[in-house]
Structures are given as structure tokens and as C-alpha cells.
């Protein structure tokens, strides 16, 4: 793994989202600044959020950016990261996701509800869940979500459950392939749990150390995993390790590019970095 560039944020990073087609990065920090970086790491916009950021997301094509706040605020952001419209949900937000083309925004709250809005801010559906779905991702047929513990599920945009599965594992993050046929969960000491698009278990990939973060290439053939100690691992879908690098501090976020040839990582108390994953 070779560093291509690094960019400091106004404060310690808390997370990032990658627009996989456009290659731009939305990052947010503990001082509640949104920062938008292009493929070269150049800052395109930087705005302080009107509240405490609980979650943020972007569309794959870079057409939409959004955030959600700790008091239940929902912000749809313009290209310069100013707020285009604001809505609210019933409780503090815990997760957010935009579909690939920036048409729909899903926000989950601490009360166990998932709220879906269209790009104009109009409500599409609201779903009651047994547990708050802290991790959300759109698929071509709807949404996949996971609680921190005890539940992974899929639903469509009418609010109908497609499948649900109980989990005896703590979940740090969730990722899906571009066609929605693969769902993976980073489950700390349990490694990577895998499901197909219909909720069928595909088995577990053991990881040498507890993992909290996971991202997937568009075709699902490569996984990028972040360990609790700050190690970044590039894995084949079969579990084989292709590359490994121990960073000098823990990870605040990571994302794998669509083709799996590069990655973006945010280091706690450090910069946002782009890594090349190509063979020399």
C-alpha cells in the first residue's frame, strides 16, 4: 500500500464517505466540519455543520451529499456543502445512506426508525425496526441495514421487509456490492460475516485481528478491512490476504474504490489519506 496524498482536516476525523464513481471524498470531524476533497486530495469545499454530525453519506456518482445530526436534523447538502434543505427525524440520528444516483436518502434514528426522503425532501416511507439500524446501505432493490448488535435486515422503499436475520455478534460496519448480491459485516472478533442479496448466510471470513470497518469493491471481489489496532487489510472475497499495512494510529474511517485499485482512510487525530493498491 503506497500513500498518494494526505490532507489534514480542521479537527480529528470522525468518518468519511467516498463517491465511488466521481472519486471525491466527504469527510467530517469532531469539530463538526464537513470537508469535500477531490481525487487529488485538494479541498473543494469546507463548511461547519449547523449541528453536531452523527452520520454523513454521498451518492456514488457525486451528485448528492447529506448529513444527519445528533438532535435528529437531516441536511441535504449542495455541491459547496451548504444546506439545500433541512428536515428532522423523531430521535437523534445514528446512520445515513444515499442511493448511487442521489435520488433517495435514508436516515435511521435511536428510536429504531428508518426514514426515507426523496431528493426534494419529501417523505417516502418510515419503518419501525426492533433495534436502531446504525449501519445503512442502499441496494438496487432497497436498503440493507444492521444494528450494532442483534439484527441485520433488508427492506424496500415501500417499507416492506425483504428479510431479517438475528445476529449474535457486535457489528462495526456494513458494506454491499454494487448489484446488492453480497452483504458483509465487520464483526470485531467474529471476523467478516457474509450474506447474499436474499439474506442467505455465505459463511464467515476469519480475520487475524478484531475488525471494525469494512468496505467492498463494486464487483464484490475485494474487501478492505480496518482493524482495531489500525491495520488495513486488502482481502479477496475468499479470504486470502493481498496486502496489509499497519498505520501509525487507529482508523476513523475507510473506503475502497469501485475497482479496488485505491482506498481512502481517515486516521484518528491524523489526516485523510489516499492509498494506491496497485501492484508496483
N, C-alpha and C positions, 0 to 999 in steps of 0.2 A: 504494500500500500504506500503510495507516494503522494505527499502533500502537493497540491496545485496552488492553493492560496489559503490565507486565513484572514478573517475580518473580525475585529473587536466590536462588541455591542456596547450601548451606554451602561449596561449593568450585567450581572451574571445571567447567562441564558437559562430559560426555563423550558424551552421547546422550540421545535421548528417543523415546518411543513414544506414539502417540495412539489412544485408544479412539474410533473414528470415530463410533459411534452415541451413546455417552454424552457425548463431548466432553471427557473427562478426560485428563490427561497424566501419564505416568510418566517421570520424568527421573532420571538418575544422574550422579554427578560423580566427579572424580579422587580425592576422599577416601572414595569407596565408600559414599556416602549415596544411598538411594532417596528420592525426593520425589514425592508424589502431589498434583497440582493440579487443581482443578475448572475449569469453563468460564470462571469469572471470575478465575482465577489465584490463588484462595485455597487455602492449603495444607491438605490433608485428612489427610495422614499424612506422617511422615518417620522413616525407620529406617536405621541403619547396617547394611550387609550383613555377614554373618558371614565374608566373604572378599572378595577383590579381584574386582570386577564386570568380566566380559568382554563380556557381552551381556545385554539385557533386552527384554521384549516385553509386550504386553497383548492381550486379546481385544477385538474391535470393540465388543461390547455392554457392555464394562466389567465382565464377570462374573469375570475371571481376570487375574492379574498374575504374572509369573515372571521369574527372572533366572538367569544361569549364571556360574560363576566361573572364574578363571584356573588353578585346580587341578582343574578338572573337576566342581566342585559344580553341582548343579541345584536351584534353590529355587522351589517353588510358594508364592506369597505370598497371605496373607489380605487382606481389604479395608483393614486397618490396616497392611499391608506386613510384618507379622510372618511368619515362615516357617511355613507349614502343614505341608509335608513337604519332605524333602531326599533327593535321590538323587545318584549320581555317574556320570560317563562316563569313558571309558578314557584321555583326554588332556585338556589344557586346552581349554575351550570357546572357540569362535570366533563362533558365531551362534546365535540362538534365535528361535522364532516360535510364536505361539498361533493356533489357528483362530478364526474370527469369533465362535463361541459358547462358547469356553473349554472345549472338550471334550478337546483334544489339544495337547500341547507337543512341539515338535521342537527338538533341540539338536544342533549339529554340533561336532566337535572337530578338533584339529590333526592327528590321525591319519587324517583323511579319512573318518570315520564319521558317519552321521546316526542319532541315537537318537530314537525317538518314544515318549512316555509318554501314558497317559490321565490324566484329572483326579484320579484316586486314586493316581497314581504308579506304576501297573503298566506294565511294558514292552509296547509294541505291536509294534515292529519295530526292527531295526538294519540299516543298509545301508552297505556298503563303497563308497567313491567314489574315483575316480582322484586327485582333489585335494580338499582341505578346502573345503567349501561355506560360505564366510564369510557369505553373504547368503542368508537363507531367507524364504519367504513361503508361507502356506497358500493353496490354491485350493479350489473346491468338489470337485475330483476328487483332491486330494492336496497335494503340495508342489512348489514351484519353488525351485531354489537355484542359486547361482553362486559359483564360486571367484573369488579376487582376479584370477586370470589363467588363461585356457585352457579354461574349461568353464562352460556353463550347461545345466541339466538339469531334468527333472520326473520325479517318482516318485509312486506311490500308497502308501496306508497299509499295504499288504502287503509293501512293499519292492521292488515291481516297477518297473523303469524304464519310463517312458512315452515319453520322448525325451531325446536328448543331442546337444549341439552343441559343437564345438570353437570357441574364440574366440582371435583374435589381437589382444587388447585387454586393458588393465587395467580392472577394474571397481571402482567405489567404492560402489555401492549398487544395489538392485533394488527394483522395485515392480510390483504386479499390479492389474488392475481387479477389481471385486467379483465378476464372474462368471468370472474366470480367462481371458477371451478375449484379453487383452493382457498382455504381459510387457515391461517396459522396463528397460534397464540404463544407468546413468550411467558412461560410459567415458572420463572425462578428455578428452584431446584428440580422441577419436573421436566425441564428442557422445553422443547417446542412441541406443542400438540397440534395435530393437523386434522382438518375435516374437508370433505368435498362440498360442492355447492348445495347439496341436498341435506347436509348435516351428518353424513355418514363419517364415522371415525376412520382416519387413514393411518393411525399409529402415532408413535412418539419418536422424535429425534432427540437422542441424548446429547447434551452439551457439557463440555468439560467443567464449566463453572456456572453458577447461578446466572440466569439471563433475565433481563428486564425489558429489553427493547428488541423489536424485530421489524424488518421491512422486506419487501419482496419485489423482484423484477416483474415486469409486466407479464411475461410468459410463465412466471411461477417456477422457473428452473433454478433460480438463485435466491438465497436468503442472506440478509445482512443482520447479524445478531449483536447486541450490545450487552456485555456482562456487567455485573455489579462492581467489579474491580476496575472497569474502564477498558476492558479488552474488546476489540471489534473483530468479529469473525465473519468471513465470507464462506458460506456453505452451499454445496449442491443440494438439490431437493432430496437426494438420497441420504444426506447427512455428512458426506465427505467434506473435509475442510480444504478450501482452496487457498485461503490467505488468513493471516492472523496478525494483529498488531495491538500491543498494549499501549494505550495512551497515557499521558503523564498525569491525568486526573479523571474523575468519574465523568460519565456521559449524561448530558441533559436531554439529548435527542439525537436521532439519526434517521436517514432516509437513503434508499438505494435508487439510483437512476433506472429508468424504464428498461434499458438494455443490460443493466448490471455492470456497465463499464466504469462507473464512478459512483461515489457516495458523498453525502454531506453529513457531517457530525457537528454537534454543539457540545462543548466541554464545559462542565460546571466551573464557574469562576474563570472561564477562559474564552477563547474565540470560537466562531463558527469556521469550519474548515471544509474544503472540498478535497477528496482523496481520489486519485486515479487507481482503478482496479485492473487496468490492462497489463498484460504481460510485457515485460521490457523487450 
